[in-house]
Amino acid sequence: MAREIGKCWVVVLVLVLSLLYGAKAAPQVPCYFIFGDSLVDNGNNNQLTSLARANYLPYGIDFAGGPTGRFSNGRTTVDVIAQLLGFDSYIPPFSTATGQDILKGVNYASAAAGIREETGRQLGDRISFSGQVRNYRNTVQQVVNLLGDENKAADYLSRCIYSIGLGSNDYLNNYFQPLYYSTGQQYTPEQYADVLIQQYTQQLSALYDYGARKFVLIGVGAVGCSPSELAQNSQDGRTCVERINSANQIFNNKLRSLVDQFNNQRSDAKFIYINAYGIFQDMINRPAAFGFRVTNTGCCGVGRNNGQITCLPAQTPCPNRREYVFWDAFHPTDAANEIIARRSYSAQSASDAYPMDIRRLAQL
């Protein structure tokens, strides 16, 4: 009897230890590739000659690794999505990703980058969308070498998720910056959105040609509601800047239509659209429902709305960061990023994702 009880305890102990220390379930997709700007940059700009860098405190104040180049107090949306997809660590930046690491994906995002080549040039060096796609091609060759042949690499890459979130800087650091750029005089908002979508389409086609099959196209957020724009262009510092938001929505509507176009043309691929604008507006319109108290001011920064100058090195940020939608003049807090990411991964409203969310895309 005692021997049987002893055996039972051994079985229980083995089960408990395997739960605690055993192999984790594999992620829902083998890899996750990220293209974007400062909303998801996780260190690619650290070595560039650029004003668009965040590798100093108070950036990263709530991130386990401290300041890494992420433009937030903590995680970005793609960090949270990587966790939801089941990855046991964050996707590495292209600047440091090497060897077997690249097989789980690479983050190519660069702060100040845009769809257009010239976007963000007044801030210094950055890696535009086309430059990020070139870096991805470099990665594909490494994947071929690691897996042994092109067919294995093609099969592997076809199961990965490709997240693309660009366009904010094409408005913020181009179209609405008449001191530095002529696009605002050259194009109406409708024409400019058409030009952006045309260039965006070229880069998506290049990604498709190099193995991408599961695409997540993330719309531009409500740039006119950022502390920076409120500080400069809002009389009461609270009412969002309609001409900017209107231009953003024109772009988003065309991007959503592009999803239909690509899904109709590429039967072996799937494209989805994430309504970041709508999710963000929901947080701003119903802050209390999400635990927020401050929607129009950065947690750190300088000047009106903490939006005229971004977080300065070693500046003391607000203590109640969980209650702020914005971390600095432009970027969301960890708390806001988590909400955007969760609703992108698993839509809570019919308008969050089209025609499906990231969770369902991963299952295809």
ZAMARGU-4260 file (C-alpha; in steps of 0.2 Angstrom, whole numbers, plus 5000, padded with zeros to 4 digits):
<rodrens>
0) 5000/5000/5000 | 5014/5012/5005 | 5023/5008/4989 | 5007/5012/4979 | 5005/5028/4987
5) 5023/5032/4984 | 5021/5029/4966 | 5006/5040/4965 | 5016/5054/4973 | 5030/5052/4960
10) 5018/5053/4946 | 5010/5069/4953 | 5027/5076/4956 | 5032/5072/4938 | 5016/5080/4931
15) 5019/5096/4942 | 5037/5098/4937 | 5032/5095/4918 | 5019/5109/4920 | 5031/5121/4928
20) 5047/5117/4918 | 5041/5107/4903 | 5042/5113/4885 | 5030/5127/4881 | 5017/5125/4867
25) 5024/5130/4850 | 5019/5148/4844 | 5003/5149/4833 | 5015/5153/4818 | 5033/5149/4816
30) 5038/5167/4814 | 5032/5185/4814 | 5040/5199/4803 | 5037/5217/4807 | 5038/5233/4796
35) 5034/5250/4803 | 5039/5266/4812 | 5042/5272/4829 | 5026/5264/4835 | 5034/5247/4834
40) 5053/5251/4832 | 5062/5241/4845 | 5080/5247/4843 | 5084/5248/4824 | 5087/5267/4826
45) 5099/5266/4840 | 5114/5266/4829 | 5108/5278/4817 | 5112/5297/4816 | 5095/5302/4820
50) 5084/5313/4832 | 5071/5299/4832 | 5079/5288/4845 | 5073/5282/4862 | 5087/5272/4869
55) 5087/5282/4885 | 5077/5284/4901 | 5063/5287/4904 | 5059/5277/4889 | 5058/5259/4894
60) 5055/5264/4912 | 5043/5249/4914 | 5051/5237/4902 | 5060/5223/4909 | 5076/5227/4898
65) 5075/5245/4902 | 5078/5257/4887 | 5079/5247/4871 | 5074/5260/4858 | 5056/5257/4861
70) 5046/5273/4860 | 5035/5269/4876 | 5037/5267/4894 | 5035/5248/4891 | 5029/5236/4877
75) 5024/5241/4859 | 5009/5233/4851 | 5019/5220/4842 | 5027/5215/4858 | 5010/5211/4865
80) 5005/5202/4849 | 5020/5192/4849 | 5015/5186/4867 | 4997/5183/4861 | 5004/5172/4847
85) 5013/5162/4859 | 5032/5167/4856 | 5042/5165/4872 | 5052/5181/4869 | 5050/5197/4859
90) 5055/5198/4840 | 5072/5204/4838 | 5077/5220/4829 | 5085/5218/4812 | 5100/5228/4819
95) 5105/5214/4831 | 5096/5198/4824 | 5108/5184/4820 | 5109/5165/4817 | 5094/5154/4822
100) 5086/5170/4830 | 5079/5175/4813 | 5069/5160/4811 | 5056/5166/4823 | 5055/5183/4814
105) 5063/5200/4813 | 5057/5218/4817 | 5063/5230/4803 | 5054/5245/4810 | 5062/5262/4810
110) 5057/5278/4819 | 5053/5292/4807 | 5051/5280/4793 | 5037/5282/4780 | 5030/5274/4764
115) 5039/5289/4754 | 5058/5289/4754 | 5059/5307/4759 | 5047/5306/4774 | 5056/5310/4791
120) 5072/5316/4783 | 5072/5332/4794 | 5075/5320/4809 | 5090/5312/4801 | 5094/5294/4796
125) 5079/5281/4795 | 5075/5266/4786 | 5060/5269/4774 | 5048/5255/4769 | 5058/5251/4754
130) 5073/5250/4764 | 5065/5238/4777 | 5059/5227/4762 | 5077/5226/4756 | 5083/5221/4773
135) 5069/5207/4773 | 5076/5201/4757 | 5093/5199/4765 | 5084/5189/4779 | 5076/5178/4767
140) 5093/5173/4760 | 5099/5168/4777 | 5083/5158/4780 | 5086/5148/4764 | 5104/5145/4770
145) 5098/5139/4788 | 5084/5128/4781 | 5094/5120/4767 | 5084/5125/4751 | 5072/5137/4744
150) 5057/5126/4744 | 5058/5123/4763 | 5061/5141/4765 | 5046/5146/4755 | 5035/5134/4764
155) 5041/5140/4781 | 5039/5159/4777 | 5021/5156/4770 | 5015/5151/4787 | 5022/5167/4796
160) 5013/5183/4799 | 5019/5199/4791 | 5014/5215/4800 | 5015/5232/4791 | 5011/5248/4800
165) 5017/5263/4790 | 5009/5280/4785 | 5009/5290/4801 | 5025/5299/4797 | 5020/5302/4779
170) 5007/5314/4787 | 5016/5320/4803 | 5033/5321/4795 | 5029/5326/4777 | 5012/5331/4771
175) 5008/5342/4786 | 5026/5349/4787 | 5026/5363/4774 | 5042/5370/4781 | 5051/5355/4775
180) 5040/5347/4762 | 5030/5352/4746 | 5018/5338/4746 | 5005/5348/4755 | 5005/5360/4740
185) 5007/5347/4727 | 4992/5335/4732 | 4975/5336/4739 | 4972/5324/4753 | 4964/5312/4741
190) 4978/5313/4728 | 4991/5310/4742 | 4983/5295/4749 | 4982/5288/4731 | 5001/5291/4729
195) 5005/5283/4746 | 4994/5267/4742 | 5002/5265/4725 | 5020/5265/4733 | 5013/5254/4748
200) 5006/5242/4734 | 5023/5240/4726 | 5031/5235/4743 | 5018/5223/4747 | 5020/5215/4730
205) 5039/5213/4734 | 5036/5205/4750 | 5024/5193/4742 | 5037/5189/4729 | 5049/5185/4743
210) 5037/5172/4752 | 5025/5182/4762 | 5007/5175/4762 | 4999/5181/4778 | 4998/5200/4779
215) 4992/5212/4793 | 4990/5229/4786 | 4988/5242/4801 | 4979/5258/4797 | 4985/5275/4803
220) 4980/5280/4820 | 4971/5297/4824 | 4987/5307/4822 | 4976/5323/4825 | 4973/5318/4843
225) 4991/5316/4848 | 4998/5328/4861 | 5010/5336/4848 | 4995/5341/4836 | 4984/5346/4851
230) 4998/5357/4857 | 5001/5365/4840 | 4984/5366/4832 | 4970/5364/4845 | 4963/5379/4853
235) 4957/5371/4869 | 4971/5358/4869 | 4958/5344/4869 | 4948/5344/4852 | 4957/5333/4839
240) 4963/5342/4823 | 4950/5337/4810 | 4960/5341/4794 | 4973/5329/4800 | 4962/5315/4805
245) 4951/5317/4790 | 4967/5315/4779 | 4971/5299/4789 | 4954/5292/4787 | 4955/5294/4768
250) 4971/5284/4768 | 4964/5271/4779 | 4948/5268/4768 | 4960/5266/4753 | 4971/5254/4763
255) 4955/5243/4768 | 4950/5243/4750 | 4968/5237/4745 | 4965/5222/4756 | 4950/5217/4745
260) 4960/5220/4730 | 4975/5209/4735 | 4963/5195/4742 | 4955/5195/4725 | 4971/5194/4715
265) 4982/5183/4726 | 4971/5167/4730 | 4986/5159/4739 | 4988/5173/4751 | 4977/5182/4764
270) 4977/5200/4768 | 4968/5208/4783 | 4966/5226/4789 | 4967/5232/4807 | 4957/5248/4811
275) 4969/5256/4823 | 4961/5273/4820 | 4944/5266/4827 | 4952/5257/4842 | 4961/5273/4847
280) 4946/5284/4845 | 4936/5272/4856 | 4949/5274/4870 | 4949/5293/4868 | 4930/5293/4868
285) 4927/5281/4882 | 4943/5282/4893 | 4935/5277/4909 | 4930/5260/4901 | 4948/5256/4898
290) 4955/5263/4915 | 4961/5279/4907 | 4960/5296/4915 | 4971/5307/4904 | 4969/5307/4885
295) 4976/5323/4878 | 4993/5325/4887 | 5009/5315/4887 | 5015/5306/4903 | 5031/5314/4899
300) 5037/5328/4888 | 5038/5347/4888 | 5027/5362/4885 | 5008/5362/4881 | 5000/5345/4883
305) 5018/5339/4886 | 5018/5338/4867 | 5029/5352/4861 | 5045/5343/4865 | 5046/5324/4868
310) 5053/5315/4883 | 5070/5322/4888 | 5084/5311/4894 | 5082/5307/4913 | 5066/5317/4914
315) 5054/5311/4928 | 5038/5305/4920 | 5020/5305/4927 | 5019/5291/4941 | 5002/5285/4936
320) 5006/5279/4919 | 4992/5266/4918 | 4980/5281/4918 | 4987/5289/4902 | 4984/5285/4884
325) 4999/5294/4878 | 5017/5291/4884 | 5025/5306/4875 | 5020/5319/4861 | 5016/5305/4849
330) 5017/5287/4856 | 5005/5277/4867 | 5009/5270/4884 | 5011/5252/4887 | 4993/5251/4894
335) 4986/5259/4878 | 4997/5248/4867 | 4990/5232/4876 | 4972/5237/4872 | 4976/5240/4853
340) 4986/5224/4852 | 4973/5213/4861 | 4959/5220/4849 | 4970/5218/4834 | 4973/5200/4839
345) 4955/5196/4844 | 4943/5209/4838 | 4931/5215/4851 | 4920/5225/4839 | 4915/5221/4821
350) 4925/5236/4815 | 4942/5231/4824 | 4948/5220/4810 | 4943/5216/4792 | 4939/5203/4786
355) 4946/5193/4801 | 4958/5197/4816 | 4976/5191/4818 | 4970/5176/4829 | 4960/5169/4814
360) 4974/5173/4802 | 4986/5163/4812 | 4975/5148/4811 | 4974/5148/4792
</rodrens>
